[in-house]
């Protein structure tokens, strides 16, 4: 997460409200799906094609 610079004479306020049970479940399912997608992506291997050298 990056640092956000505040412009002069402007203040940012962040309200931290508790998450509902539904929001927690949505986040949990999103994280699970993301992990599955990343595992599928990492299991792929790149095959190299070797050329035959003719003399």
mmJSON file of the N, C-alpha and C atoms, coordinates in Angstrom:
{"data_MODEL":{"atom_site":{
"group_PDB":["ATOM","ATOM","ATOM","ATOM","ATOM","ATOM","ATOM","ATOM","ATOM","ATOM","ATOM","ATOM","ATOM","ATOM","ATOM","ATOM","ATOM","ATOM","ATOM","ATOM","ATOM","ATOM","ATOM","ATOM","ATOM","ATOM","ATOM","ATOM","ATOM","ATOM","ATOM","ATOM","ATOM","ATOM","ATOM","ATOM","ATOM","ATOM","ATOM","ATOM","ATOM","ATOM","ATOM","ATOM","ATOM","ATOM","ATOM","ATOM","ATOM","ATOM","ATOM","ATOM","ATOM","ATOM","ATOM","ATOM","ATOM","ATOM","ATOM","ATOM","ATOM","ATOM","ATOM","ATOM","ATOM","ATOM","ATOM","ATOM","ATOM","ATOM","ATOM","ATOM","ATOM","ATOM","ATOM","ATOM","ATOM","ATOM","ATOM","ATOM","ATOM","ATOM","ATOM","ATOM","ATOM","ATOM","ATOM","ATOM","ATOM","ATOM","ATOM","ATOM","ATOM","ATOM","ATOM","ATOM","ATOM","ATOM","ATOM","ATOM","ATOM","ATOM","ATOM","ATOM","ATOM","ATOM","ATOM","ATOM","ATOM","ATOM","ATOM","ATOM","ATOM","ATOM","ATOM","ATOM","ATOM","ATOM","ATOM","ATOM","ATOM","ATOM","ATOM","ATOM","ATOM","ATOM","ATOM","ATOM","ATOM","ATOM","ATOM","ATOM","ATOM","ATOM","ATOM","ATOM","ATOM","ATOM","ATOM","ATOM","ATOM","ATOM","ATOM","ATOM","ATOM","ATOM","ATOM","ATOM","ATOM","ATOM","ATOM","ATOM","ATOM","ATOM","ATOM","ATOM","ATOM","ATOM","ATOM","ATOM","ATOM","ATOM","ATOM","ATOM","ATOM"],
"id":[1,2,3,4,5,6,7,8,9,10,11,12,13,14,15,16,17,18,19,20,21,22,23,24,25,26,27,28,29,30,31,32,33,34,35,36,37,38,39,40,41,42,43,44,45,46,47,48,49,50,51,52,53,54,55,56,57,58,59,60,61,62,63,64,65,66,67,68,69,70,71,72,73,74,75,76,77,78,79,80,81,82,83,84,85,86,87,88,89,90,91,92,93,94,95,96,97,98,99,100,101,102,103,104,105,106,107,108,109,110,111,112,113,114,115,116,117,118,119,120,121,122,123,124,125,126,127,128,129,130,131,132,133,134,135,136,137,138,139,140,141,142,143,144,145,146,147,148,149,150,151,152,153,154,155,156,157,158,159,160,161,162,163,164,165],
"type_symbol":["N","C","C","N","C","C","N","C","C","N","C","C","N","C","C","N","C","C","N","C","C","N","C","C","N","C","C","N","C","C","N","C","C","N","C","C","N","C","C","N","C","C","N","C","C","N","C","C","N","C","C","N","C","C","N","C","C","N","C","C","N","C","C","N","C","C","N","C","C","N","C","C","N","C","C","N","C","C","N","C","C","N","C","C","N","C","C","N","C","C","N","C","C","N","C","C","N","C","C","N","C","C","N","C","C","N","C","C","N","C","C","N","C","C","N","C","C","N","C","C","N","C","C","N","C","C","N","C","C","N","C","C","N","C","C","N","C","C","N","C","C","N","C","C","N","C","C","N","C","C","N","C","C","N","C","C","N","C","C","N","C","C","N","C","C"],
"label_atom_id":["N","CA","C","N","CA","C","N","CA","C","N","CA","C","N","CA","C","N","CA","C","N","CA","C","N","CA","C","N","CA","C","N","CA","C","N","CA","C","N","CA","C","N","CA","C","N","CA","C","N","CA","C","N","CA","C","N","CA","C","N","CA","C","N","CA","C","N","CA","C","N","CA","C","N","CA","C","N","CA","C","N","CA","C","N","CA","C","N","CA","C","N","CA","C","N","CA","C","N","CA","C","N","CA","C","N","CA","C","N","CA","C","N","CA","C","N","CA","C","N","CA","C","N","CA","C","N","CA","C","N","CA","C","N","CA","C","N","CA","C","N","CA","C","N","CA","C","N","CA","C","N","CA","C","N","CA","C","N","CA","C","N","CA","C","N","CA","C","N","CA","C","N","CA","C","N","CA","C","N","CA","C","N","CA","C","N","CA","C","N","CA","C"],
"label_alt_id":[null,null,null,null,null,null,null,null,null,null,null,null,null,null,null,null,null,null,null,null,null,null,null,null,null,null,null,null,null,null,null,null,null,null,null,null,null,null,null,null,null,null,null,null,null,null,null,null,null,null,null,null,null,null,null,null,null,null,null,null,null,null,null,null,null,null,null,null,null,null,null,null,null,null,null,null,null,null,null,null,null,null,null,null,null,null,null,null,null,null,null,null,null,null,null,null,null,null,null,null,null,null,null,null,null,null,null,null,null,null,null,null,null,null,null,null,null,null,null,null,null,null,null,null,null,null,null,null,null,null,null,null,null,null,null,null,null,null,null,null,null,null,null,null,null,null,null,null,null,null,null,null,null,null,null,null,null,null,null,null,null,null,null,null,null],
"label_comp_id":["UNK","UNK","UNK","UNK","UNK","UNK","UNK","UNK","UNK","UNK","UNK","UNK","UNK","UNK","UNK","UNK","UNK","UNK","UNK","UNK","UNK","UNK","UNK","UNK","UNK","UNK","UNK","UNK","UNK","UNK","UNK","UNK","UNK","UNK","UNK","UNK","UNK","UNK","UNK","UNK","UNK","UNK","UNK","UNK","UNK","UNK","UNK","UNK","UNK","UNK","UNK","UNK","UNK","UNK","UNK","UNK","UNK","UNK","UNK","UNK","UNK","UNK","UNK","UNK","UNK","UNK","UNK","UNK","UNK","UNK","UNK","UNK","UNK","UNK","UNK","UNK","UNK","UNK","UNK","UNK","UNK","UNK","UNK","UNK","UNK","UNK","UNK","UNK","UNK","UNK","UNK","UNK","UNK","UNK","UNK","UNK","UNK","UNK","UNK","UNK","UNK","UNK","UNK","UNK","UNK","UNK","UNK","UNK","UNK","UNK","UNK","UNK","UNK","UNK","UNK","UNK","UNK","UNK","UNK","UNK","UNK","UNK","UNK","UNK","UNK","UNK","UNK","UNK","UNK","UNK","UNK","UNK","UNK","UNK","UNK","UNK","UNK","UNK","UNK","UNK","UNK","UNK","UNK","UNK","UNK","UNK","UNK","UNK","UNK","UNK","UNK","UNK","UNK","UNK","UNK","UNK","UNK","UNK","UNK","UNK","UNK","UNK","UNK","UNK","UNK"],
"label_asym_id":["A","A","A","A","A","A","A","A","A","A","A","A","A","A","A","A","A","A","A","A","A","A","A","A","A","A","A","A","A","A","A","A","A","A","A","A","A","A","A","A","A","A","A","A","A","A","A","A","A","A","A","A","A","A","A","A","A","A","A","A","A","A","A","A","A","A","A","A","A","A","A","A","A","A","A","A","A","A","A","A","A","A","A","A","A","A","A","A","A","A","A","A","A","A","A","A","A","A","A","A","A","A","A","A","A","A","A","A","A","A","A","A","A","A","A","A","A","A","A","A","A","A","A","A","A","A","A","A","A","A","A","A","A","A","A","A","A","A","A","A","A","A","A","A","A","A","A","A","A","A","A","A","A","A","A","A","A","A","A","A","A","A","A","A","A"],
"label_entity_id":["1","1","1","1","1","1","1","1","1","1","1","1","1","1","1","1","1","1","1","1","1","1","1","1","1","1","1","1","1","1","1","1","1","1","1","1","1","1","1","1","1","1","1","1","1","1","1","1","1","1","1","1","1","1","1","1","1","1","1","1","1","1","1","1","1","1","1","1","1","1","1","1","1","1","1","1","1","1","1","1","1","1","1","1","1","1","1","1","1","1","1","1","1","1","1","1","1","1","1","1","1","1","1","1","1","1","1","1","1","1","1","1","1","1","1","1","1","1","1","1","1","1","1","1","1","1","1","1","1","1","1","1","1","1","1","1","1","1","1","1","1","1","1","1","1","1","1","1","1","1","1","1","1","1","1","1","1","1","1","1","1","1","1","1","1"],
"label_seq_id":[1,1,1,2,2,2,3,3,3,4,4,4,5,5,5,6,6,6,7,7,7,8,8,8,9,9,9,10,10,10,11,11,11,12,12,12,13,13,13,14,14,14,15,15,15,16,16,16,17,17,17,18,18,18,19,19,19,20,20,20,21,21,21,22,22,22,23,23,23,24,24,24,25,25,25,26,26,26,27,27,27,28,28,28,29,29,29,30,30,30,31,31,31,32,32,32,33,33,33,34,34,34,35,35,35,36,36,36,37,37,37,38,38,38,39,39,39,40,40,40,41,41,41,42,42,42,43,43,43,44,44,44,45,45,45,46,46,46,47,47,47,48,48,48,49,49,49,50,50,50,51,51,51,52,52,52,53,53,53,54,54,54,55,55,55],
"pdbx_PDB_ins_code":[null,null,null,null,null,null,null,null,null,null,null,null,null,null,null,null,null,null,null,null,null,null,null,null,null,null,null,null,null,null,null,null,null,null,null,null,null,null,null,null,null,null,null,null,null,null,null,null,null,null,null,null,null,null,null,null,null,null,null,null,null,null,null,null,null,null,null,null,null,null,null,null,null,null,null,null,null,null,null,null,null,null,null,null,null,null,null,null,null,null,null,null,null,null,null,null,null,null,null,null,null,null,null,null,null,null,null,null,null,null,null,null,null,null,null,null,null,null,null,null,null,null,null,null,null,null,null,null,null,null,null,null,null,null,null,null,null,null,null,null,null,null,null,null,null,null,null,null,null,null,null,null,null,null,null,null,null,null,null,null,null,null,null,null,null],
"Cartn_x":[0.846,0.0,0.893,0.555,1.396,0.975,1.808,1.569,0.816,-0.256,-1.034,-0.681,-0.172,0.182,-1.076,-1.219,-2.371,-2.045,-2.947,-2.739,-2.785,-2.214,-2.207,-3.636,-3.893,-5.182,-6.313,-5.985,-7.002,-6.664,-7.645,-7.444,-8.326,-7.752,-8.51,-8.865,-10.115,-10.562,-11.076,-10.636,-11.068,-11.902,-13.126,-13.999,-13.865,-13.518,-13.333,-14.575,-15.405,-16.602,-16.407,-16.998,-16.84,-17.508,-16.908,-17.434,-18.618,-19.581,-20.715,-20.298,-21.104,-20.82,-20.818,-21.733,-21.825,-20.565,-20.072,-18.856,-17.649,-17.575,-16.468,-16.5,-17.702,-17.836,-17.444,-17.861,-17.51,-16.0,-15.342,-13.893,-13.215,-13.721,-13.147,-13.254,-14.417,-14.581,-13.722,-13.577,-12.724,-11.272,-10.797,-9.418,-9.205,-10.168,-10.049,-9.968,-10.844,-10.826,-9.517,-9.02,-7.757,-6.593,-6.564,-5.506,-5.557,-6.758,-6.9,-6.388,-6.744,-6.294,-4.774,-4.173,-2.724,-2.03,-2.596,-2.007,-2.057,-3.166,-3.274,-2.234,-2.029,-1.082,0.353,0.673,2.041,2.36,1.344,1.612,1.934,1.66,1.982,3.499,4.013,5.438,5.646,6.7,7.019,7.942,7.557,8.398,9.202,10.462,11.341,11.448,11.433,11.56,13.031,13.59,14.991,15.062,15.947,16.122,17.22,17.002,18.019,19.064,20.298,21.39,21.802,21.778,22.2,23.602,24.416,25.813,26.04],
"Cartn_y":[-1.163,0.0,1.228,2.179,3.346,4.494,5.498,6.69,7.701,8.257,9.26,10.624,11.504,12.845,13.707,14.452,15.335,16.683,17.204,18.556,19.566,20.735,21.763,22.191,22.428,22.892,21.893,20.616,19.578,18.445,18.027,16.916,15.751,14.55,13.347,12.656,12.291,11.558,10.203,9.159,7.808,7.281,6.902,6.342,4.828,4.262,2.817,2.22,1.589,0.965,-0.551,-1.257,-2.717,-3.381,-4.496,-5.238,-6.081,-6.213,-7.089,-8.528,-9.464,-10.881,-11.171,-10.562,-10.764,-10.254,-9.088,-8.54,-9.429,-9.967,-10.864,-12.125,-12.676,-13.877,-13.581,-12.426,-12.046,-11.942,-11.321,-11.182,-12.544,-13.401,-14.735,-15.543,-15.509,-16.259,-15.662,-14.351,-13.708,-14.15,-14.186,-14.591,-16.046,-16.912,-18.327,-18.497,-17.804,-17.89,-17.356,-16.297,-15.703,-16.667,-17.345,-18.317,-19.465,-19.939,-21.035,-20.594,-19.382,-18.876,-18.744,-18.285,-18.129,-19.482,-20.49,-21.82,-22.395,-22.197,-22.681,-22.007,-20.735,-19.98,-20.434,-20.76,-21.135,-22.579,-23.424,-24.814,-24.994,-24.005,-24.093,-24.038,-24.873,-24.838,-24.477,-23.792,-23.38,-24.433,-24.962,-25.951,-25.263,-25.63,-25.046,-26.005,-25.456,-26.255,-26.255,-27.448,-27.559,-27.794,-27.083,-27.228,-28.244,-29.029,-29.996,-29.276,-29.55,-28.94,-29.906,-29.455,-30.306,-29.914,-30.902,-30.637,-30.982],
"Cartn_z":[0.0,0.0,0.0,-0.849,-1.0,-0.095,-0.089,0.706,-0.154,0.374,-0.349,0.227,-0.642,-0.189,-0.167,0.906,1.031,0.404,-0.411,-0.934,0.214,-0.012,1.032,1.348,2.601,3.117,2.902,2.705,2.554,3.51,4.302,5.226,4.804,4.846,4.544,5.848,5.997,7.168,6.71,7.376,7.038,8.192,7.888,8.906,8.877,10.007,10.103,10.756,9.925,10.475,10.463,11.403,11.44,10.239,9.804,8.663,9.092,8.204,8.48,8.189,8.644,8.412,6.912,6.186,4.738,4.025,4.43,3.824,4.105,5.307,5.655,4.798,4.578,3.751,2.303,1.781,0.411,0.244,1.202,1.141,1.224,2.086,2.247,0.956,0.316,-0.936,-2.047,-2.075,-3.077,-2.912,-1.669,-1.402,-1.799,-1.489,-1.857,-3.367,-4.106,-5.566,-6.134,-5.562,-6.034,-5.833,-4.682,-4.411,-5.405,-5.726,-6.69,-8.059,-8.481,-9.776,-9.819,-8.72,-8.683,-8.708,-8.058,-8.075,-9.483,-10.192,-11.566,-12.45,-12.241,-13.047,-12.776,-11.524,-11.178,-11.555,-11.765,-12.105,-13.584,-14.389,-15.81,-15.986,-16.861,-17.147,-18.609,-18.849,-20.202,-20.802,-21.939,-22.603,-23.692,-23.765,-24.766,-25.943,-27.111,-28.321,-28.717,-28.824,-29.222,-30.723,-31.343,-32.784,-33.061,-34.076,-34.475,-35.32,-35.018,-35.76,-36.854,-38.091,-39.202,-39.623,-39.872,-40.251,-41.693],
"occupancy":[1.0,1.0,1.0,1.0,1.0,1.0,1.0,1.0,1.0,1.0,1.0,1.0,1.0,1.0,1.0,1.0,1.0,1.0,1.0,1.0,1.0,1.0,1.0,1.0,1.0,1.0,1.0,1.0,1.0,1.0,1.0,1.0,1.0,1.0,1.0,1.0,1.0,1.0,1.0,1.0,1.0,1.0,1.0,1.0,1.0,1.0,1.0,1.0,1.0,1.0,1.0,1.0,1.0,1.0,1.0,1.0,1.0,1.0,1.0,1.0,1.0,1.0,1.0,1.0,1.0,1.0,1.0,1.0,1.0,1.0,1.0,1.0,1.0,1.0,1.0,1.0,1.0,1.0,1.0,1.0,1.0,1.0,1.0,1.0,1.0,1.0,1.0,1.0,1.0,1.0,1.0,1.0,1.0,1.0,1.0,1.0,1.0,1.0,1.0,1.0,1.0,1.0,1.0,1.0,1.0,1.0,1.0,1.0,1.0,1.0,1.0,1.0,1.0,1.0,1.0,1.0,1.0,1.0,1.0,1.0,1.0,1.0,1.0,1.0,1.0,1.0,1.0,1.0,1.0,1.0,1.0,1.0,1.0,1.0,1.0,1.0,1.0,1.0,1.0,1.0,1.0,1.0,1.0,1.0,1.0,1.0,1.0,1.0,1.0,1.0,1.0,1.0,1.0,1.0,1.0,1.0,1.0,1.0,1.0,1.0,1.0,1.0,1.0,1.0,1.0],
"B_iso_or_equiv":[0.0,0.0,0.0,0.0,0.0,0.0,0.0,0.0,0.0,0.0,0.0,0.0,0.0,0.0,0.0,0.0,0.0,0.0,0.0,0.0,0.0,0.0,0.0,0.0,0.0,0.0,0.0,0.0,0.0,0.0,0.0,0.0,0.0,0.0,0.0,0.0,0.0,0.0,0.0,0.0,0.0,0.0,0.0,0.0,0.0,0.0,0.0,0.0,0.0,0.0,0.0,0.0,0.0,0.0,0.0,0.0,0.0,0.0,0.0,0.0,0.0,0.0,0.0,0.0,0.0,0.0,0.0,0.0,0.0,0.0,0.0,0.0,0.0,0.0,0.0,0.0,0.0,0.0,0.0,0.0,0.0,0.0,0.0,0.0,0.0,0.0,0.0,0.0,0.0,0.0,0.0,0.0,0.0,0.0,0.0,0.0,0.0,0.0,0.0,0.0,0.0,0.0,0.0,0.0,0.0,0.0,0.0,0.0,0.0,0.0,0.0,0.0,0.0,0.0,0.0,0.0,0.0,0.0,0.0,0.0,0.0,0.0,0.0,0.0,0.0,0.0,0.0,0.0,0.0,0.0,0.0,0.0,0.0,0.0,0.0,0.0,0.0,0.0,0.0,0.0,0.0,0.0,0.0,0.0,0.0,0.0,0.0,0.0,0.0,0.0,0.0,0.0,0.0,0.0,0.0,0.0,0.0,0.0,0.0,0.0,0.0,0.0,0.0,0.0,0.0],
"pdbx_formal_charge":[null,null,null,null,null,null,null,null,null,null,null,null,null,null,null,null,null,null,null,null,null,null,null,null,null,null,null,null,null,null,null,null,null,null,null,null,null,null,null,null,null,null,null,null,null,null,null,null,null,null,null,null,null,null,null,null,null,null,null,null,null,null,null,null,null,null,null,null,null,null,null,null,null,null,null,null,null,null,null,null,null,null,null,null,null,null,null,null,null,null,null,null,null,null,null,null,null,null,null,null,null,null,null,null,null,null,null,null,null,null,null,null,null,null,null,null,null,null,null,null,null,null,null,null,null,null,null,null,null,null,null,null,null,null,null,null,null,null,null,null,null,null,null,null,null,null,null,null,null,null,null,null,null,null,null,null,null,null,null,null,null,null,null,null,null],
"auth_seq_id":[1,1,1,2,2,2,3,3,3,4,4,4,5,5,5,6,6,6,7,7,7,8,8,8,9,9,9,10,10,10,11,11,11,12,12,12,13,13,13,14,14,14,15,15,15,16,16,16,17,17,17,18,18,18,19,19,19,20,20,20,21,21,21,22,22,22,23,23,23,24,24,24,25,25,25,26,26,26,27,27,27,28,28,28,29,29,29,30,30,30,31,31,31,32,32,32,33,33,33,34,34,34,35,35,35,36,36,36,37,37,37,38,38,38,39,39,39,40,40,40,41,41,41,42,42,42,43,43,43,44,44,44,45,45,45,46,46,46,47,47,47,48,48,48,49,49,49,50,50,50,51,51,51,52,52,52,53,53,53,54,54,54,55,55,55],
"auth_comp_id":["UNK","UNK","UNK","UNK","UNK","UNK","UNK","UNK","UNK","UNK","UNK","UNK","UNK","UNK","UNK","UNK","UNK","UNK","UNK","UNK","UNK","UNK","UNK","UNK","UNK","UNK","UNK","UNK","UNK","UNK","UNK","UNK","UNK","UNK","UNK","UNK","UNK","UNK","UNK","UNK","UNK","UNK","UNK","UNK","UNK","UNK","UNK","UNK","UNK","UNK","UNK","UNK","UNK","UNK","UNK","UNK","UNK","UNK","UNK","UNK","UNK","UNK","UNK","UNK","UNK","UNK","UNK","UNK","UNK","UNK","UNK","UNK","UNK","UNK","UNK","UNK","UNK","UNK","UNK","UNK","UNK","UNK","UNK","UNK","UNK","UNK","UNK","UNK","UNK","UNK","UNK","UNK","UNK","UNK","UNK","UNK","UNK","UNK","UNK","UNK","UNK","UNK","UNK","UNK","UNK","UNK","UNK","UNK","UNK","UNK","UNK","UNK","UNK","UNK","UNK","UNK","UNK","UNK","UNK","UNK","UNK","UNK","UNK","UNK","UNK","UNK","UNK","UNK","UNK","UNK","UNK","UNK","UNK","UNK","UNK","UNK","UNK","UNK","UNK","UNK","UNK","UNK","UNK","UNK","UNK","UNK","UNK","UNK","UNK","UNK","UNK","UNK","UNK","UNK","UNK","UNK","UNK","UNK","UNK","UNK","UNK","UNK","UNK","UNK","UNK"],
"auth_asym_id":["A","A","A","A","A","A","A","A","A","A","A","A","A","A","A","A","A","A","A","A","A","A","A","A","A","A","A","A","A","A","A","A","A","A","A","A","A","A","A","A","A","A","A","A","A","A","A","A","A","A","A","A","A","A","A","A","A","A","A","A","A","A","A","A","A","A","A","A","A","A","A","A","A","A","A","A","A","A","A","A","A","A","A","A","A","A","A","A","A","A","A","A","A","A","A","A","A","A","A","A","A","A","A","A","A","A","A","A","A","A","A","A","A","A","A","A","A","A","A","A","A","A","A","A","A","A","A","A","A","A","A","A","A","A","A","A","A","A","A","A","A","A","A","A","A","A","A","A","A","A","A","A","A","A","A","A","A","A","A","A","A","A","A","A","A"],
"auth_atom_id":["N","CA","C","N","CA","C","N","CA","C","N","CA","C","N","CA","C","N","CA","C","N","CA","C","N","CA","C","N","CA","C","N","CA","C","N","CA","C","N","CA","C","N","CA","C","N","CA","C","N","CA","C","N","CA","C","N","CA","C","N","CA","C","N","CA","C","N","CA","C","N","CA","C","N","CA","C","N","CA","C","N","CA","C","N","CA","C","N","CA","C","N","CA","C","N","CA","C","N","CA","C","N","CA","C","N","CA","C","N","CA","C","N","CA","C","N","CA","C","N","CA","C","N","CA","C","N","CA","C","N","CA","C","N","CA","C","N","CA","C","N","CA","C","N","CA","C","N","CA","C","N","CA","C","N","CA","C","N","CA","C","N","CA","C","N","CA","C","N","CA","C","N","CA","C","N","CA","C","N","CA","C","N","CA","C","N","CA","C","N","CA","C"],
"pdbx_PDB_model_num":[1,1,1,1,1,1,1,1,1,1,1,1,1,1,1,1,1,1,1,1,1,1,1,1,1,1,1,1,1,1,1,1,1,1,1,1,1,1,1,1,1,1,1,1,1,1,1,1,1,1,1,1,1,1,1,1,1,1,1,1,1,1,1,1,1,1,1,1,1,1,1,1,1,1,1,1,1,1,1,1,1,1,1,1,1,1,1,1,1,1,1,1,1,1,1,1,1,1,1,1,1,1,1,1,1,1,1,1,1,1,1,1,1,1,1,1,1,1,1,1,1,1,1,1,1,1,1,1,1,1,1,1,1,1,1,1,1,1,1,1,1,1,1,1,1,1,1,1,1,1,1,1,1,1,1,1,1,1,1,1,1,1,1,1,1]
}}}
